[in-house]
Amino acid sequence: MAEEQDLHAPVSKWKMPVGVFFKDARRVFKWDILGKEILDIALPAALATAADPIASLIDTAFIGHIGPVELAAAGVSIALFNQASRITVFPLVSITTSFVAEEDTVAKMNMKSEKGEQLQKADMLDDLEKGAAKPNGTAKENGSRTTVDKLPSDLMSTNKKEKIKKQKRHIASASTALIFGTILGLLQAIFIIFSTKVLLGVMGVKSDSPMLAPAQKYLKIRSIGAPAVLLTLAMQGIFRGFKDTRTPLYVIVVGYGVNIALDPLLIFVCGLGIRGAALAHVLSQYLMALVLFIILTKKIDLLPPSIKDLQFGRFLRNGTLLLARVVAVTFCVTLAASLAAREGPTPMAAFQTCLQVWLTSSLLADGLAVAGQAILACAFAEKDYKKAIATATRVLQMSFILGVGLTFVVGIGLYFGAGIFSSDVNVLHLIRIGLPFVAATQPINSLSFVFDGVNFGASDFAYCAYSLVLVAIASIVSLFLLSKSHGFIGIWIALTIYMALRTFAGVWRMGTGTGPWRFLKGRSPP
């Protein structure tokens, strides 16, 4: 009680609670209950999140040995496909994780007492049935005599008791997410397949470019897998809402293991070239979607009691906000790739390699973001603000330490391992020019990703959308100005500015104690 009073103690309206970020900093490595819960969710989620960029890295490495033109073509195509996928799937996955976590928590809170009563009745029936086995055919309970014929009609048998324990749940958010994932995946595939040349033109690949033909081949085949990509990620969001990140990880490892095995077989043995890399990716995505769906059907009942139970309105309302956000955010990266493509095949090949390493290493922090989102969504649903503060600060502190570690790993790894991606001397020279930016930005990248998870866990979707639109506007301006004046280096300076502004937006919201964090200043959340 005293701790709860301290939490809600009034704070001066002029005092900003920015010091909350340093709260219990000495416990960041402590292996307590919260630390275990975070890492149990974060480690598998981080590996699962990084799996797709890693697979793209492997594709890049194989394609790089076909030739620099094919490597550049794949770079443009992957950037374009990822942009389209993030526009459709990122809002879906983000709101699915929060909604499933909230719905599951509330349902457990509401059903806990009811199920406890039902199981208690079942236990009573077991005791009475044991008593009924006596010669007199009666059961004694607390010294009283009860005949079997007068057992209460609402008591359950032992079989019913077992059914209660194993009963599958109805989670409307999960069913809604799968419906949206299927529809959006089909629309994305149709859109990209029939507008490939136009989209590549927007990316700077002109009709006379040697990159056009291989880029079209790769992108069209890769787009066939769009429905599987969206369904797989939507189901990952559902499992994350249940705080289960291990199941998706196992499935994804198997799926991308198939991808890696098929790459050399289809590219070189079958002679399909760049089309083989795309086909290997598509086959692995459909395999993952199928396996995850089978597992999910055993966990929950995907058929809701009625159509009215589906949450189309809630998904559309919040999904639209995050759609605006993800368009603004990913447009910056896509624009950067487009500006690099306009510099020519060699700069684009170097940029693609640096970008894939940059995103893959940074997305390792996304595991902490997932853990923060899932735990915070449950904490806010339970109105446990003490746990909300502890979770948010812990994952942010852990993300900064992770980012510092990644700075050294990425810097050393890319410096000595750049030859894996290309043997072209000019490409390798540009990769080493971009290396300091790729490595030095890891701490702010990690914080930025985790702040997203913290805000999503607090269901602060509106702020996420509006703040990132402003960040994107400033970043787009810097991309055009710096790329024009400094070329390849200017693009990476602008991307550094972009990530720094994203991190600042996260610090501002929580550090000023506004929105869902009003309780940090002694006021009730809105």
N, C-alpha and C positions, 0 to 999 in steps of 0.2 A: 504494500500500500504506500509506503514511504517513497519507494522508487517511482511509482506512478505519479505521485504528487510532484516529485522533483522534475519528472519529464514534462509535466504541464505547467510548471511554474512560470509566471509571467516574465517576459524579457522586454527590455526597453525597445520601443519601436525604432529607435535610431541605431540599435546594435544589430549588426548582421551576424547570423550564425555560421559564418564561413569557417570558423574554427572546428566545426563538426567534422571536416575532412581529416583532421588530425586526432580525432577521438580514438582512444585505445590503440594508438599506432604501435605500441610495444607488443600488442597481442596479435599482430598481423600473421606471425608464423605459428601462433599457438594452436595446438591440435586439440581444440575443444569441440563441443557439439556443433557449434555454428561452422567452425572451420571444416569439420568433416563433412557436414551437409553441403557446403559450397563446393568442396573439391570432388565429392561423389557425383555431383551434377556437372561441374565445370570441365573436369578432365575428359570424360567421354564426349561431351558436347564440343569441346575444342577440337578434338581429333576428328569428329564427324564433320564439323564446319570446315576444317582445313582440307578435308578429303577431296572436294571438287577442285579447288585451286591446285592441289598437288597433282591430281589427275591431268589437269590442264598443263601443268609444268612438264609432266612426262610426255604428253602429246607434243608440247613445244620442243622438247629435246629430240624426239623422234623426227618431227617434221623439219627441225633445223638441219638435220643431216640429209634431207632431200635437196635443200637449197635455200638461200636467203630470201628469194622471192616468195616461196611457199611459206617460210617462217613469218614473213611480214603479212602475207594474206591471212594466215591463221590468226595472227595477232589482231587484225582488224575484225575478223569474223567473231572471234571469242569475245572481244570487247563489246561488239554489237549485240551478240546473243545474251551476254550477261546483263547488259543494260535492259534489254527487253524482259528478261526473266526477273530481274530485281524489281522492275516496275510492277509486275503482276504478282510475284510471289512474296516479296518482302513484307508488304502490308498484311498479306494473308497469314504468314507465319507468325508475325509479331503479335497481332491481335488474337490469333488462335491460342498461343501459349498463355497469354494473360487471361483470356476468357475461360479456357479449360481449367486453369489453375483456380480461378475464382469460383467457377461453377462447381468444381469438384470439392473445394474446401467448404463452401456453403452447404452443399448436399450432404457431406459427411457430418457437419455440425447439426444439421436438421434431422438426419437419420440415426445419429448415434444413440440418442435416448430411445428412439422407437425400436431400433434393432435390438438394443439391450433388453428392452421389455419382452420382445418376441423370443429372444434366446433364453431369457429367464423362464418364460412359460414352457419352452421346450425342455429345459432342465427339470422343471417341476413334473412334466409329463413322464420324463425318464424315471424319476424317483417313484412316481405313482405306479408306473408299469412294473417296476421291480417289486413293489409291494403287492401288486396284483398277482404275481407269480407264486405267492404264498398259498398254502393249502386252503385257507379260508376264502381265497379269492378277493382279499381286501388289502388295503394299503393303510399303514399307520403314518400319520404326519403330526408331529408335535404332540403325541399322546392321544390324538383324536382318531376316530375310525371313519374312513371314507370308502364307499363301495366303488368299484370300477364303473358300474352303470351310471354313477352320478358324476363322472368326470366332466369338467367344464367343456362345452362344445368348441370354445375358441382356442383350447390348448392344441399345440402342434405335435405331430409325431416326430420321431428322431430323424426320419427322412426329410421332413420339412425343415428341420433345424439345419441339416447339412446344406439344403438348397439355399437357405438364407446366407450362409457363409460364402457360397460359391456363386451367388446371383450376379449376373452381369448388369452393369449400370447403364442408364440412359444419359449420355452427355450430348445435349443438343448442339453445343458449340463444335464438337467433333464432326457430327454429321453435316453441319452447315459448311464447315471448312472443306470437307471432301467434295461437296457439290460445287463450291466456288472454284476449287482447284481443278476439277475436271473441265468446267466451262472455260475458265481462263486459259488453261493449257491448250485446248483446241483452238481458241481464238488466236492465241499467240502463234501457233504453228501455221495456221492459214495465212495470217498477216505477213509473216516473214517469208514464207515460201513464195508468195505471189508478189512481193515487193523487194526481193533481194537486191536487184540491180540498183533500184532507187535508193535504198538504205545505204548501200555501199558507196554510192555517189555522195550522199550526205556526209559520210565518214571520210571523204577525200579521195576515194578510189575512183578515178575517172575512167571513161570508156576506153582510153588508149593506154591505160596502166597495165603493166604485166601482172599486177596482183589481182586483177578483176576476175579472170577465169578460175584460178584456184580458190579464190575467196568465195565465189558463187557456189562452187562444188561443195566446199566445206560447210557453208552456212545452210544450204538447203537440206542437206542430210542431217545436220545437227538439229535443225528445227523440227524434224519428225519426232524427236524425243521430248519436245516441250511438254506435252500432257504428262508424261512420266516424271519429268523434272518437278513440275508443280505439285503433283500428287505426292511424290516422295517427300518434298519439303513441307507440305501441309501436314502429312502424317508425322514428320519430325516435330512440328509445332505441337501436335496433340500429345505425343509422348513426353515432350518437355513440360507441358502443363501438368502431367502426372509426376513430374520430377524423375522421369525414367529416361536417361540419355544413353544408357548402355545398350538397350535393344537396337535403336537406330544405328549406333556405332558398329555393332557386329554385322548388321545387314550391309551397311555402307562399305565396310572393309572387304567383305566378300564381293560386293558389286564392282568396286573399283579394282579389286584383284583380277577379276575377269577382264576389265577394261585394259589393264596393263598387259595381260597375257595376249589379248587380241591385237594390241597395237602393232607389234612387229610382224605378227602373222598376216594381218590384213594389209598393212602398208607395204611391206617388202616381199613377203612370200607370195601373197596373192596379187601383188603388183597394183593395188588400188591407190597407192600414194596418199595424198591428202584426204581423199574420200574414205580411205580405210580408217584413218584416225577418227573421223567424225562418226563412222558407223560403229566403231568399237565403243565410243561414248554412249551412243543411243541404245545399243543392246544392253549395256550395263545399267542404264537408267530404268529400263522396263523391268529388268530382273529385280532391282531393288524395290520398285513400286509394288510389284506382285507379292514379294515376300513380306514387306511391311504391312500390306493390306490383310494378308492371311493372319498374321500375328495380332493385328488390331481387332479383327472380328472375334478373336477368342478372349479379348480383354474387356470389350464393351459391346453393347448392343447398338449397332449403327443405324438401325431402323427406329426413328422416333415414334412415340405413341401417335402423333398426328403431325400434319404439316405446320400447324400453328405453333408447335414447339420449336421449330427452326428459328434461328435468329438472324434472318436476312437483313432486317432493318438495322440492327446493332452493328453487324459486320459492314454494311454499306456506309453507315455514318462514320464510323471510326476508320474504316478502310480508305475512305476518300481522303481523310486528313493525312493518313500515312502515305497515300498515293502521291499527294502533292509533295510531301517530304522526300520520298524516295526518288521522284523525278528530278527534284532540285539537286539532291545529293549526288546521284549517279551520273547526272548530266555533266557534272564537273569532270569526272574521270573519263567519260566518253568523249567530251570535248578535248581533253588533253590527248587522248589517243588519236583523235581526228587531226589535231594540230601536228602531232608527231608524224602521221601518215603523209601530211602535206610536205614534210621535209624530205621525203623520199624513202625508198625501201630500207636503206641501211639504218637511218635514225629510228624508223618504225620498228625494225627488228630488235634494236637495242632497247627501245622504250618498252616493247612487249615483254622482254625478258625481265627488265627491272620492275615493271608493273606487277607481273605475276609473283615475283619474289616478295615485293612490297605488300601485296594483298594477302598472300599466303601466310607470311609471318605475322602480320598484324591481326589476321582473323583468329589466331590462336587465343587472343584475348576475348574473342566472342564467346568462348566457353564460360568465362567469368560473367559475361553479360547475360547469358542464358540462365546461369545459376541465380544471379541477382534478380532477374525478372521473375522467375518462378517463385522464389522464396518471398520476394516483396509482394507479389500479387496475393499470395496466401496471407501474409502478415497484414496487409491492408484490409483484406476481406474479414479477418478476425479482429481488426482494429487494434492490433498489437504493435503500437508505434515504437516501443522500445526495441523490438526485434527488427523493425523496419530501419531504424537508424543504425543499429549494429551491423545489419546485412549490407546496407548501402556503403557505409564507410569501409567495411572490411574488403569488399570486392574492388572498390576503387584503389585502396592502398595496395592490394595484391596486383592490380593491373599495372600500376606504375612500376613496381619492382620487376614484373614480367617484361615490361617495355625496355627497361634498362638492360636486362639480360639479353633481350633480343637484339639490341643495338650491337653488342659484341659478336653474337652468333652470326647475324646477317652480314655484318661488315666483313668478318674474316671468311665466312663461307662463300660469299659472292666474289670476293677478291681472288680467292684461289680456285673457285669452281666455275667461273664464268665460261670456261672452255667447254663445259658440258652442253651448253645451249647453242654454241656456234663456233666454227673454226675460222670465220671471217675476221681478219685483223681489224678492219674498220669498225665492225660491230662490237668487238671486244673492247676497243678503245673507248667507245661511247658508253658502254656498260660501266666501265671503271669511272667515267666522269659522273654518271648518275648514282654511283654507289654511296657516296657520303650522304646524299639526301635520303636514299632508301634506308640506310642504317640509323641515321640521327633522328629520324621522325618516329621511331618505334615507340618511345614513351608516350608521346601525345596521341599517336594512333590508338594505343591500347586504352588510354583514358577515354578517348572519344567513343570507342565501341562500347565500353562498359557503362558510360553515362547514358547511352541509348537504352541499354537493358534496365538501368535504374529507373529511367523515366517511363519506360513501357510498363515496368512492374507497378509503378504508381498510377498507371492508366492516364498519364499526362500526354495524351496523343496530340492535343491541339497545340500545346507549346512546342512539341517536337516538330510539328509541321511548320508553324509560322517562323520559328527561329532559324530553321535550316533553309528556308526559302531566302531569308535575308543573308545568311552565310553564303549560299550559292550565288546570289547576285554579286556580292563582293568578290568571290572567287573567280567567277566568269570574267569579270572585268580585268582582274589581275592576270588571268591566263592569256587573254588577247594581247594585253600590253607587254607582258614579259616575254611571251613567245616571239613576238614581233621584234623585240629589241635584243633578246639574248638567246633565241632559238631553243635548242634542246635543254640547256641549263635553265632557261627562263621558265619552261614548262614545269620543271621539278621545283623551282622556287615557288611558283604559284600553287602547286599541290601542297607544299609545306604550309603555306598561308591558309589554305582551305582546311586542313586538318587542325591547325591551331585555333581557327575560329570555331570549328565544331566543338572542340574541347572547352573553349571559353563559354559557349552557350550552355553547356552542361553545368559548369562551375557556377554560373550566374543564377540559374534556377534554384538549385539546392542551397547555394551559399547565401542567397538573400532571403531564404525562408518564405518563398511565395508558392502559390498553387497548392498542390497536395502536401507540400512541406511546410505549410503554415504552422503546424504544431511545434516546429522548432523554435518559434517565437511566442509560444504559449497560446496560440489560437487554434480553433478546431479546423480541420481540413474542410474544403468546400464540398 
